[in-house]
């Protein structure tokens, strides 16, 4: 059970880092905010990615994949 949890945590971290990297390529720095990763991601998706619908779809898909483990 611990091994399975460790694998899921590793996958979640990879998804988070992938999202941060993709956002950095379009000039959006993720940073840290109150509300954690999910709160900041939704803030970026709803606000800063309005001008880039393709990147918004990618970010939403990654967030859905990240949340699928819950």
mmJSON file of the N, C-alpha and C atoms, coordinates in Angstrom:
{"data_MODEL":{"atom_site":{
"group_PDB":["ATOM","ATOM","ATOM","ATOM","ATOM","ATOM","ATOM","ATOM","ATOM","ATOM","ATOM","ATOM","ATOM","ATOM","ATOM","ATOM","ATOM","ATOM","ATOM","ATOM","ATOM","ATOM","ATOM","ATOM","ATOM","ATOM","ATOM","ATOM","ATOM","ATOM","ATOM","ATOM","ATOM","ATOM","ATOM","ATOM","ATOM","ATOM","ATOM","ATOM","ATOM","ATOM","ATOM","ATOM","ATOM","ATOM","ATOM","ATOM","ATOM","ATOM","ATOM","ATOM","ATOM","ATOM","ATOM","ATOM","ATOM","ATOM","ATOM","ATOM","ATOM","ATOM","ATOM","ATOM","ATOM","ATOM","ATOM","ATOM","ATOM","ATOM","ATOM","ATOM","ATOM","ATOM","ATOM","ATOM","ATOM","ATOM","ATOM","ATOM","ATOM","ATOM","ATOM","ATOM","ATOM","ATOM","ATOM","ATOM","ATOM","ATOM","ATOM","ATOM","ATOM","ATOM","ATOM","ATOM","ATOM","ATOM","ATOM","ATOM","ATOM","ATOM","ATOM","ATOM","ATOM","ATOM","ATOM","ATOM","ATOM","ATOM","ATOM","ATOM","ATOM","ATOM","ATOM","ATOM","ATOM","ATOM","ATOM","ATOM","ATOM","ATOM","ATOM","ATOM","ATOM","ATOM","ATOM","ATOM","ATOM","ATOM","ATOM","ATOM","ATOM","ATOM","ATOM","ATOM","ATOM","ATOM","ATOM","ATOM","ATOM","ATOM","ATOM","ATOM","ATOM","ATOM","ATOM","ATOM","ATOM","ATOM","ATOM","ATOM","ATOM","ATOM","ATOM","ATOM","ATOM","ATOM","ATOM","ATOM","ATOM","ATOM","ATOM","ATOM","ATOM","ATOM","ATOM","ATOM","ATOM","ATOM","ATOM","ATOM","ATOM","ATOM","ATOM","ATOM","ATOM","ATOM","ATOM","ATOM","ATOM","ATOM","ATOM","ATOM","ATOM","ATOM","ATOM","ATOM","ATOM","ATOM","ATOM","ATOM","ATOM","ATOM","ATOM","ATOM","ATOM","ATOM","ATOM","ATOM","ATOM","ATOM","ATOM","ATOM","ATOM","ATOM","ATOM","ATOM","ATOM","ATOM"],
"id":[1,2,3,4,5,6,7,8,9,10,11,12,13,14,15,16,17,18,19,20,21,22,23,24,25,26,27,28,29,30,31,32,33,34,35,36,37,38,39,40,41,42,43,44,45,46,47,48,49,50,51,52,53,54,55,56,57,58,59,60,61,62,63,64,65,66,67,68,69,70,71,72,73,74,75,76,77,78,79,80,81,82,83,84,85,86,87,88,89,90,91,92,93,94,95,96,97,98,99,100,101,102,103,104,105,106,107,108,109,110,111,112,113,114,115,116,117,118,119,120,121,122,123,124,125,126,127,128,129,130,131,132,133,134,135,136,137,138,139,140,141,142,143,144,145,146,147,148,149,150,151,152,153,154,155,156,157,158,159,160,161,162,163,164,165,166,167,168,169,170,171,172,173,174,175,176,177,178,179,180,181,182,183,184,185,186,187,188,189,190,191,192,193,194,195,196,197,198,199,200,201,202,203,204,205,206,207,208,209,210],
"type_symbol":["N","C","C","N","C","C","N","C","C","N","C","C","N","C","C","N","C","C","N","C","C","N","C","C","N","C","C","N","C","C","N","C","C","N","C","C","N","C","C","N","C","C","N","C","C","N","C","C","N","C","C","N","C","C","N","C","C","N","C","C","N","C","C","N","C","C","N","C","C","N","C","C","N","C","C","N","C","C","N","C","C","N","C","C","N","C","C","N","C","C","N","C","C","N","C","C","N","C","C","N","C","C","N","C","C","N","C","C","N","C","C","N","C","C","N","C","C","N","C","C","N","C","C","N","C","C","N","C","C","N","C","C","N","C","C","N","C","C","N","C","C","N","C","C","N","C","C","N","C","C","N","C","C","N","C","C","N","C","C","N","C","C","N","C","C","N","C","C","N","C","C","N","C","C","N","C","C","N","C","C","N","C","C","N","C","C","N","C","C","N","C","C","N","C","C","N","C","C","N","C","C","N","C","C","N","C","C","N","C","C"],
"label_atom_id":["N","CA","C","N","CA","C","N","CA","C","N","CA","C","N","CA","C","N","CA","C","N","CA","C","N","CA","C","N","CA","C","N","CA","C","N","CA","C","N","CA","C","N","CA","C","N","CA","C","N","CA","C","N","CA","C","N","CA","C","N","CA","C","N","CA","C","N","CA","C","N","CA","C","N","CA","C","N","CA","C","N","CA","C","N","CA","C","N","CA","C","N","CA","C","N","CA","C","N","CA","C","N","CA","C","N","CA","C","N","CA","C","N","CA","C","N","CA","C","N","CA","C","N","CA","C","N","CA","C","N","CA","C","N","CA","C","N","CA","C","N","CA","C","N","CA","C","N","CA","C","N","CA","C","N","CA","C","N","CA","C","N","CA","C","N","CA","C","N","CA","C","N","CA","C","N","CA","C","N","CA","C","N","CA","C","N","CA","C","N","CA","C","N","CA","C","N","CA","C","N","CA","C","N","CA","C","N","CA","C","N","CA","C","N","CA","C","N","CA","C","N","CA","C","N","CA","C","N","CA","C","N","CA","C","N","CA","C","N","CA","C","N","CA","C"],
"label_alt_id":[null,null,null,null,null,null,null,null,null,null,null,null,null,null,null,null,null,null,null,null,null,null,null,null,null,null,null,null,null,null,null,null,null,null,null,null,null,null,null,null,null,null,null,null,null,null,null,null,null,null,null,null,null,null,null,null,null,null,null,null,null,null,null,null,null,null,null,null,null,null,null,null,null,null,null,null,null,null,null,null,null,null,null,null,null,null,null,null,null,null,null,null,null,null,null,null,null,null,null,null,null,null,null,null,null,null,null,null,null,null,null,null,null,null,null,null,null,null,null,null,null,null,null,null,null,null,null,null,null,null,null,null,null,null,null,null,null,null,null,null,null,null,null,null,null,null,null,null,null,null,null,null,null,null,null,null,null,null,null,null,null,null,null,null,null,null,null,null,null,null,null,null,null,null,null,null,null,null,null,null,null,null,null,null,null,null,null,null,null,null,null,null,null,null,null,null,null,null,null,null,null,null,null,null,null,null,null,null,null,null],
"label_comp_id":["UNK","UNK","UNK","UNK","UNK","UNK","UNK","UNK","UNK","UNK","UNK","UNK","UNK","UNK","UNK","UNK","UNK","UNK","UNK","UNK","UNK","UNK","UNK","UNK","UNK","UNK","UNK","UNK","UNK","UNK","UNK","UNK","UNK","UNK","UNK","UNK","UNK","UNK","UNK","UNK","UNK","UNK","UNK","UNK","UNK","UNK","UNK","UNK","UNK","UNK","UNK","UNK","UNK","UNK","UNK","UNK","UNK","UNK","UNK","UNK","UNK","UNK","UNK","UNK","UNK","UNK","UNK","UNK","UNK","UNK","UNK","UNK","UNK","UNK","UNK","UNK","UNK","UNK","UNK","UNK","UNK","UNK","UNK","UNK","UNK","UNK","UNK","UNK","UNK","UNK","UNK","UNK","UNK","UNK","UNK","UNK","UNK","UNK","UNK","UNK","UNK","UNK","UNK","UNK","UNK","UNK","UNK","UNK","UNK","UNK","UNK","UNK","UNK","UNK","UNK","UNK","UNK","UNK","UNK","UNK","UNK","UNK","UNK","UNK","UNK","UNK","UNK","UNK","UNK","UNK","UNK","UNK","UNK","UNK","UNK","UNK","UNK","UNK","UNK","UNK","UNK","UNK","UNK","UNK","UNK","UNK","UNK","UNK","UNK","UNK","UNK","UNK","UNK","UNK","UNK","UNK","UNK","UNK","UNK","UNK","UNK","UNK","UNK","UNK","UNK","UNK","UNK","UNK","UNK","UNK","UNK","UNK","UNK","UNK","UNK","UNK","UNK","UNK","UNK","UNK","UNK","UNK","UNK","UNK","UNK","UNK","UNK","UNK","UNK","UNK","UNK","UNK","UNK","UNK","UNK","UNK","UNK","UNK","UNK","UNK","UNK","UNK","UNK","UNK","UNK","UNK","UNK","UNK","UNK","UNK"],
"label_asym_id":["A","A","A","A","A","A","A","A","A","A","A","A","A","A","A","A","A","A","A","A","A","A","A","A","A","A","A","A","A","A","A","A","A","A","A","A","A","A","A","A","A","A","A","A","A","A","A","A","A","A","A","A","A","A","A","A","A","A","A","A","A","A","A","A","A","A","A","A","A","A","A","A","A","A","A","A","A","A","A","A","A","A","A","A","A","A","A","A","A","A","A","A","A","A","A","A","A","A","A","A","A","A","A","A","A","A","A","A","A","A","A","A","A","A","A","A","A","A","A","A","A","A","A","A","A","A","A","A","A","A","A","A","A","A","A","A","A","A","A","A","A","A","A","A","A","A","A","A","A","A","A","A","A","A","A","A","A","A","A","A","A","A","A","A","A","A","A","A","A","A","A","A","A","A","A","A","A","A","A","A","A","A","A","A","A","A","A","A","A","A","A","A","A","A","A","A","A","A","A","A","A","A","A","A","A","A","A","A","A","A"],
"label_entity_id":["1","1","1","1","1","1","1","1","1","1","1","1","1","1","1","1","1","1","1","1","1","1","1","1","1","1","1","1","1","1","1","1","1","1","1","1","1","1","1","1","1","1","1","1","1","1","1","1","1","1","1","1","1","1","1","1","1","1","1","1","1","1","1","1","1","1","1","1","1","1","1","1","1","1","1","1","1","1","1","1","1","1","1","1","1","1","1","1","1","1","1","1","1","1","1","1","1","1","1","1","1","1","1","1","1","1","1","1","1","1","1","1","1","1","1","1","1","1","1","1","1","1","1","1","1","1","1","1","1","1","1","1","1","1","1","1","1","1","1","1","1","1","1","1","1","1","1","1","1","1","1","1","1","1","1","1","1","1","1","1","1","1","1","1","1","1","1","1","1","1","1","1","1","1","1","1","1","1","1","1","1","1","1","1","1","1","1","1","1","1","1","1","1","1","1","1","1","1","1","1","1","1","1","1","1","1","1","1","1","1"],
"label_seq_id":[1,1,1,2,2,2,3,3,3,4,4,4,5,5,5,6,6,6,7,7,7,8,8,8,9,9,9,10,10,10,11,11,11,12,12,12,13,13,13,14,14,14,15,15,15,16,16,16,17,17,17,18,18,18,19,19,19,20,20,20,21,21,21,22,22,22,23,23,23,24,24,24,25,25,25,26,26,26,27,27,27,28,28,28,29,29,29,30,30,30,31,31,31,32,32,32,33,33,33,34,34,34,35,35,35,36,36,36,37,37,37,38,38,38,39,39,39,40,40,40,41,41,41,42,42,42,43,43,43,44,44,44,45,45,45,46,46,46,47,47,47,48,48,48,49,49,49,50,50,50,51,51,51,52,52,52,53,53,53,54,54,54,55,55,55,56,56,56,57,57,57,58,58,58,59,59,59,60,60,60,61,61,61,62,62,62,63,63,63,64,64,64,65,65,65,66,66,66,67,67,67,68,68,68,69,69,69,70,70,70],
"pdbx_PDB_ins_code":[null,null,null,null,null,null,null,null,null,null,null,null,null,null,null,null,null,null,null,null,null,null,null,null,null,null,null,null,null,null,null,null,null,null,null,null,null,null,null,null,null,null,null,null,null,null,null,null,null,null,null,null,null,null,null,null,null,null,null,null,null,null,null,null,null,null,null,null,null,null,null,null,null,null,null,null,null,null,null,null,null,null,null,null,null,null,null,null,null,null,null,null,null,null,null,null,null,null,null,null,null,null,null,null,null,null,null,null,null,null,null,null,null,null,null,null,null,null,null,null,null,null,null,null,null,null,null,null,null,null,null,null,null,null,null,null,null,null,null,null,null,null,null,null,null,null,null,null,null,null,null,null,null,null,null,null,null,null,null,null,null,null,null,null,null,null,null,null,null,null,null,null,null,null,null,null,null,null,null,null,null,null,null,null,null,null,null,null,null,null,null,null,null,null,null,null,null,null,null,null,null,null,null,null,null,null,null,null,null,null],
"Cartn_x":[0.819,0.0,0.873,1.945,2.84,3.532,3.868,4.499,3.538,2.289,1.286,1.104,1.056,0.913,2.116,3.302,4.523,4.508,4.046,3.946,2.972,1.825,0.831,1.351,2.052,2.618,3.648,4.48,5.486,4.826,3.755,3.033,2.42,1.826,1.234,2.286,3.454,4.531,4.997,5.088,5.477,4.474,3.197,2.157,2.262,2.457,2.589,3.791,4.909,6.112,5.934,5.256,4.977,4.133,3.116,2.264,3.057,3.872,4.71,5.618,6.235,7.135,6.414,5.252,4.483,4.056,3.618,3.2,4.375,5.536,6.729,7.06,6.797,7.1,6.233,5.076,4.217,4.304,5.287,5.539,4.738,4.108,3.326,4.106,4.466,5.158,4.135,4.268,3.281,3.337,4.501,4.642,3.859,3.795,3.051,1.987,0.831,-0.267,-1.007,-1.76,-2.626,-3.666,-3.956,-4.918,-4.245,-2.92,-2.178,-2.122,-1.633,-1.409,-2.7,-3.743,-5.011,-5.598,-5.582,-6.124,-5.385,-4.052,-3.249,-3.457,-3.542,-3.746,-5.072,-6.128,-7.428,-7.418,-6.701,-6.553,-5.876,-4.826,-4.107,-4.979,-5.629,-6.447,-7.578,-8.224,-9.37,-8.96,-7.752,-7.358,-6.291,-5.105,-3.949,-3.92,-4.703,-4.696,-5.873,-6.6,-7.729,-7.29,-6.098,-5.608,-5.048,-4.902,-4.324,-5.228,-6.269,-7.208,-6.575,-5.546,-4.891,-4.186,-3.455,-2.741,-3.735,-4.85,-5.877,-6.402,-6.64,-7.12,-6.082,-4.816,-3.749,-3.679,-3.723,-3.643,-4.831,-6.028,-7.217,-7.11,-6.601,-6.444,-5.449,-4.332,-3.356,-3.944,-4.714,-5.35,-6.385,-7.097,-8.046,-7.306,-6.188,-5.394,-4.836,-4.4,-3.877,-4.956,-6.168,-7.259,-7.892,-7.563,-8.17,-7.772,-6.678,-6.227,-6.993,-7.716,-8.417,-9.635],
"Cartn_y":[-1.178,0.0,1.256,1.242,2.391,2.603,1.516,1.615,2.224,1.823,2.377,3.867,4.264,5.681,6.472,5.932,6.601,6.802,5.822,5.935,7.029,7.086,8.122,9.52,9.657,10.954,11.375,10.448,10.744,11.198,10.542,10.908,12.301,12.574,13.892,14.991,14.762,15.754,15.955,14.88,15.005,15.845,15.635,16.415,17.879,18.156,19.54,20.219,19.52,20.1,20.307,19.4,19.544,20.789,20.991,22.163,23.445,23.456,24.632,24.94,23.91,24.083,24.607,24.057,24.517,25.967,26.33,27.708,28.664,28.231,29.074,29.401,28.471,28.721,29.821,30.094,31.183,32.401,32.408,33.568,33.672,32.584,32.597,31.854,32.589,31.958,31.499,30.28,29.676,30.301,30.34,30.925,30.171,30.752,30.142,31.118,30.608,31.42,30.649,31.373,30.736,29.935,28.739,27.884,26.714,26.706,25.584,25.534,24.422,24.221,24.333,23.676,23.66,25.052,25.804,27.156,28.052,27.987,28.808,28.366,27.062,26.563,27.062,26.999,27.466,28.976,29.695,31.141,31.461,30.726,30.93,30.534,29.373,28.877,29.849,30.361,31.262,32.677,33.08,34.458,34.633,34.173,34.459,33.675,32.632,31.846,32.165,33.238,33.632,33.871,34.432,34.771,33.556,32.446,31.255,30.043,29.887,28.782,27.395,27.25,25.942,25.568,26.543,26.268,26.057,26.734,26.55,25.116,24.573,23.187,22.214,22.455,21.576,21.64,22.86,23.028,22.374,22.551,21.924,20.408,19.871,18.417,17.887,18.583,18.159,18.231,19.269,19.373,18.257,17.893,16.778,15.473,15.264,14.057,14.043,15.196,15.302,14.978,15.414,15.193,13.817,13.057,11.749,10.747,10.974,10.026,10.165,11.274,11.506,10.672],
"Cartn_z":[0.0,0.0,0.0,0.761,0.794,-0.549,-1.218,-2.53,-3.542,-3.478,-4.39,-4.13,-2.872,-2.53,-3.025,-2.815,-3.264,-4.773,-5.502,-6.963,-7.362,-6.701,-7.009,-6.684,-5.58,-5.215,-6.263,-6.697,-7.724,-9.023,-9.409,-10.622,-10.472,-9.308,-9.074,-9.179,-8.601,-8.657,-10.092,-10.87,-12.286,-13.059,-12.81,-13.488,-13.091,-11.81,-11.347,-11.985,-12.041,-12.647,-14.15,-14.797,-16.23,-16.479,-15.656,-15.804,-15.568,-14.53,-14.264,-15.453,-16.014,-17.155,-18.384,-18.672,-19.833,-19.67,-18.475,-18.232,-18.35,-17.926,-18.012,-19.468,-20.389,-21.803,-22.395,-21.807,-22.293,-21.38,-20.475,-19.647,-18.366,-17.946,-16.713,-15.641,-14.583,-13.467,-12.445,-12.022,-11.131,-9.752,-9.148,-7.819,-6.756,-5.575,-4.47,-4.006,-3.741,-3.244,-2.174,-1.382,-0.394,-1.156,-0.715,-1.398,-2.082,-2.052,-2.585,-4.095,-4.583,-6.009,-6.801,-6.342,-7.078,-7.201,-6.121,-6.148,-7.124,-7.088,-8.001,-9.446,-9.69,-11.048,-11.613,-10.831,-11.31,-11.54,-10.698,-10.87,-12.206,-12.527,-13.789,-14.972,-14.881,-15.991,-16.302,-15.28,-15.483,-15.84,-15.479,-15.703,-16.757,-16.465,-17.297,-18.61,-18.734,-19.971,-20.885,-20.609,-21.455,-22.898,-23.078,-24.416,-25.159,-24.482,-25.107,-24.861,-25.699,-25.472,-25.572,-26.417,-26.544,-25.25,-24.677,-23.427,-22.294,-22.348,-21.313,-21.334,-22.506,-22.628,-22.066,-22.395,-21.899,-20.376,-19.835,-18.377,-17.683,-18.239,-17.646,-17.68,-18.774,-18.9,-17.875,-17.702,-16.698,-15.29,-15.011,-13.684,-13.48,-14.529,-14.414,-14.14,-14.818,-14.589,-13.174,-12.689,-11.328,-10.308,-10.556,-9.611,-9.695,-10.729,-10.94,-9.861,-9.168,-8.152,-6.852,-6.671,-5.401,-5.268],
"occupancy":[1.0,1.0,1.0,1.0,1.0,1.0,1.0,1.0,1.0,1.0,1.0,1.0,1.0,1.0,1.0,1.0,1.0,1.0,1.0,1.0,1.0,1.0,1.0,1.0,1.0,1.0,1.0,1.0,1.0,1.0,1.0,1.0,1.0,1.0,1.0,1.0,1.0,1.0,1.0,1.0,1.0,1.0,1.0,1.0,1.0,1.0,1.0,1.0,1.0,1.0,1.0,1.0,1.0,1.0,1.0,1.0,1.0,1.0,1.0,1.0,1.0,1.0,1.0,1.0,1.0,1.0,1.0,1.0,1.0,1.0,1.0,1.0,1.0,1.0,1.0,1.0,1.0,1.0,1.0,1.0,1.0,1.0,1.0,1.0,1.0,1.0,1.0,1.0,1.0,1.0,1.0,1.0,1.0,1.0,1.0,1.0,1.0,1.0,1.0,1.0,1.0,1.0,1.0,1.0,1.0,1.0,1.0,1.0,1.0,1.0,1.0,1.0,1.0,1.0,1.0,1.0,1.0,1.0,1.0,1.0,1.0,1.0,1.0,1.0,1.0,1.0,1.0,1.0,1.0,1.0,1.0,1.0,1.0,1.0,1.0,1.0,1.0,1.0,1.0,1.0,1.0,1.0,1.0,1.0,1.0,1.0,1.0,1.0,1.0,1.0,1.0,1.0,1.0,1.0,1.0,1.0,1.0,1.0,1.0,1.0,1.0,1.0,1.0,1.0,1.0,1.0,1.0,1.0,1.0,1.0,1.0,1.0,1.0,1.0,1.0,1.0,1.0,1.0,1.0,1.0,1.0,1.0,1.0,1.0,1.0,1.0,1.0,1.0,1.0,1.0,1.0,1.0,1.0,1.0,1.0,1.0,1.0,1.0,1.0,1.0,1.0,1.0,1.0,1.0,1.0,1.0,1.0,1.0,1.0,1.0],
"B_iso_or_equiv":[0.0,0.0,0.0,0.0,0.0,0.0,0.0,0.0,0.0,0.0,0.0,0.0,0.0,0.0,0.0,0.0,0.0,0.0,0.0,0.0,0.0,0.0,0.0,0.0,0.0,0.0,0.0,0.0,0.0,0.0,0.0,0.0,0.0,0.0,0.0,0.0,0.0,0.0,0.0,0.0,0.0,0.0,0.0,0.0,0.0,0.0,0.0,0.0,0.0,0.0,0.0,0.0,0.0,0.0,0.0,0.0,0.0,0.0,0.0,0.0,0.0,0.0,0.0,0.0,0.0,0.0,0.0,0.0,0.0,0.0,0.0,0.0,0.0,0.0,0.0,0.0,0.0,0.0,0.0,0.0,0.0,0.0,0.0,0.0,0.0,0.0,0.0,0.0,0.0,0.0,0.0,0.0,0.0,0.0,0.0,0.0,0.0,0.0,0.0,0.0,0.0,0.0,0.0,0.0,0.0,0.0,0.0,0.0,0.0,0.0,0.0,0.0,0.0,0.0,0.0,0.0,0.0,0.0,0.0,0.0,0.0,0.0,0.0,0.0,0.0,0.0,0.0,0.0,0.0,0.0,0.0,0.0,0.0,0.0,0.0,0.0,0.0,0.0,0.0,0.0,0.0,0.0,0.0,0.0,0.0,0.0,0.0,0.0,0.0,0.0,0.0,0.0,0.0,0.0,0.0,0.0,0.0,0.0,0.0,0.0,0.0,0.0,0.0,0.0,0.0,0.0,0.0,0.0,0.0,0.0,0.0,0.0,0.0,0.0,0.0,0.0,0.0,0.0,0.0,0.0,0.0,0.0,0.0,0.0,0.0,0.0,0.0,0.0,0.0,0.0,0.0,0.0,0.0,0.0,0.0,0.0,0.0,0.0,0.0,0.0,0.0,0.0,0.0,0.0,0.0,0.0,0.0,0.0,0.0,0.0],
"pdbx_formal_charge":[null,null,null,null,null,null,null,null,null,null,null,null,null,null,null,null,null,null,null,null,null,null,null,null,null,null,null,null,null,null,null,null,null,null,null,null,null,null,null,null,null,null,null,null,null,null,null,null,null,null,null,null,null,null,null,null,null,null,null,null,null,null,null,null,null,null,null,null,null,null,null,null,null,null,null,null,null,null,null,null,null,null,null,null,null,null,null,null,null,null,null,null,null,null,null,null,null,null,null,null,null,null,null,null,null,null,null,null,null,null,null,null,null,null,null,null,null,null,null,null,null,null,null,null,null,null,null,null,null,null,null,null,null,null,null,null,null,null,null,null,null,null,null,null,null,null,null,null,null,null,null,null,null,null,null,null,null,null,null,null,null,null,null,null,null,null,null,null,null,null,null,null,null,null,null,null,null,null,null,null,null,null,null,null,null,null,null,null,null,null,null,null,null,null,null,null,null,null,null,null,null,null,null,null,null,null,null,null,null,null],
"auth_seq_id":[1,1,1,2,2,2,3,3,3,4,4,4,5,5,5,6,6,6,7,7,7,8,8,8,9,9,9,10,10,10,11,11,11,12,12,12,13,13,13,14,14,14,15,15,15,16,16,16,17,17,17,18,18,18,19,19,19,20,20,20,21,21,21,22,22,22,23,23,23,24,24,24,25,25,25,26,26,26,27,27,27,28,28,28,29,29,29,30,30,30,31,31,31,32,32,32,33,33,33,34,34,34,35,35,35,36,36,36,37,37,37,38,38,38,39,39,39,40,40,40,41,41,41,42,42,42,43,43,43,44,44,44,45,45,45,46,46,46,47,47,47,48,48,48,49,49,49,50,50,50,51,51,51,52,52,52,53,53,53,54,54,54,55,55,55,56,56,56,57,57,57,58,58,58,59,59,59,60,60,60,61,61,61,62,62,62,63,63,63,64,64,64,65,65,65,66,66,66,67,67,67,68,68,68,69,69,69,70,70,70],
"auth_comp_id":["UNK","UNK","UNK","UNK","UNK","UNK","UNK","UNK","UNK","UNK","UNK","UNK","UNK","UNK","UNK","UNK","UNK","UNK","UNK","UNK","UNK","UNK","UNK","UNK","UNK","UNK","UNK","UNK","UNK","UNK","UNK","UNK","UNK","UNK","UNK","UNK","UNK","UNK","UNK","UNK","UNK","UNK","UNK","UNK","UNK","UNK","UNK","UNK","UNK","UNK","UNK","UNK","UNK","UNK","UNK","UNK","UNK","UNK","UNK","UNK","UNK","UNK","UNK","UNK","UNK","UNK","UNK","UNK","UNK","UNK","UNK","UNK","UNK","UNK","UNK","UNK","UNK","UNK","UNK","UNK","UNK","UNK","UNK","UNK","UNK","UNK","UNK","UNK","UNK","UNK","UNK","UNK","UNK","UNK","UNK","UNK","UNK","UNK","UNK","UNK","UNK","UNK","UNK","UNK","UNK","UNK","UNK","UNK","UNK","UNK","UNK","UNK","UNK","UNK","UNK","UNK","UNK","UNK","UNK","UNK","UNK","UNK","UNK","UNK","UNK","UNK","UNK","UNK","UNK","UNK","UNK","UNK","UNK","UNK","UNK","UNK","UNK","UNK","UNK","UNK","UNK","UNK","UNK","UNK","UNK","UNK","UNK","UNK","UNK","UNK","UNK","UNK","UNK","UNK","UNK","UNK","UNK","UNK","UNK","UNK","UNK","UNK","UNK","UNK","UNK","UNK","UNK","UNK","UNK","UNK","UNK","UNK","UNK","UNK","UNK","UNK","UNK","UNK","UNK","UNK","UNK","UNK","UNK","UNK","UNK","UNK","UNK","UNK","UNK","UNK","UNK","UNK","UNK","UNK","UNK","UNK","UNK","UNK","UNK","UNK","UNK","UNK","UNK","UNK","UNK","UNK","UNK","UNK","UNK","UNK"],
"auth_asym_id":["A","A","A","A","A","A","A","A","A","A","A","A","A","A","A","A","A","A","A","A","A","A","A","A","A","A","A","A","A","A","A","A","A","A","A","A","A","A","A","A","A","A","A","A","A","A","A","A","A","A","A","A","A","A","A","A","A","A","A","A","A","A","A","A","A","A","A","A","A","A","A","A","A","A","A","A","A","A","A","A","A","A","A","A","A","A","A","A","A","A","A","A","A","A","A","A","A","A","A","A","A","A","A","A","A","A","A","A","A","A","A","A","A","A","A","A","A","A","A","A","A","A","A","A","A","A","A","A","A","A","A","A","A","A","A","A","A","A","A","A","A","A","A","A","A","A","A","A","A","A","A","A","A","A","A","A","A","A","A","A","A","A","A","A","A","A","A","A","A","A","A","A","A","A","A","A","A","A","A","A","A","A","A","A","A","A","A","A","A","A","A","A","A","A","A","A","A","A","A","A","A","A","A","A","A","A","A","A","A","A"],
"auth_atom_id":["N","CA","C","N","CA","C","N","CA","C","N","CA","C","N","CA","C","N","CA","C","N","CA","C","N","CA","C","N","CA","C","N","CA","C","N","CA","C","N","CA","C","N","CA","C","N","CA","C","N","CA","C","N","CA","C","N","CA","C","N","CA","C","N","CA","C","N","CA","C","N","CA","C","N","CA","C","N","CA","C","N","CA","C","N","CA","C","N","CA","C","N","CA","C","N","CA","C","N","CA","C","N","CA","C","N","CA","C","N","CA","C","N","CA","C","N","CA","C","N","CA","C","N","CA","C","N","CA","C","N","CA","C","N","CA","C","N","CA","C","N","CA","C","N","CA","C","N","CA","C","N","CA","C","N","CA","C","N","CA","C","N","CA","C","N","CA","C","N","CA","C","N","CA","C","N","CA","C","N","CA","C","N","CA","C","N","CA","C","N","CA","C","N","CA","C","N","CA","C","N","CA","C","N","CA","C","N","CA","C","N","CA","C","N","CA","C","N","CA","C","N","CA","C","N","CA","C","N","CA","C","N","CA","C","N","CA","C","N","CA","C","N","CA","C"],
"pdbx_PDB_model_num":[1,1,1,1,1,1,1,1,1,1,1,1,1,1,1,1,1,1,1,1,1,1,1,1,1,1,1,1,1,1,1,1,1,1,1,1,1,1,1,1,1,1,1,1,1,1,1,1,1,1,1,1,1,1,1,1,1,1,1,1,1,1,1,1,1,1,1,1,1,1,1,1,1,1,1,1,1,1,1,1,1,1,1,1,1,1,1,1,1,1,1,1,1,1,1,1,1,1,1,1,1,1,1,1,1,1,1,1,1,1,1,1,1,1,1,1,1,1,1,1,1,1,1,1,1,1,1,1,1,1,1,1,1,1,1,1,1,1,1,1,1,1,1,1,1,1,1,1,1,1,1,1,1,1,1,1,1,1,1,1,1,1,1,1,1,1,1,1,1,1,1,1,1,1,1,1,1,1,1,1,1,1,1,1,1,1,1,1,1,1,1,1,1,1,1,1,1,1,1,1,1,1,1,1,1,1,1,1,1,1]
}}}
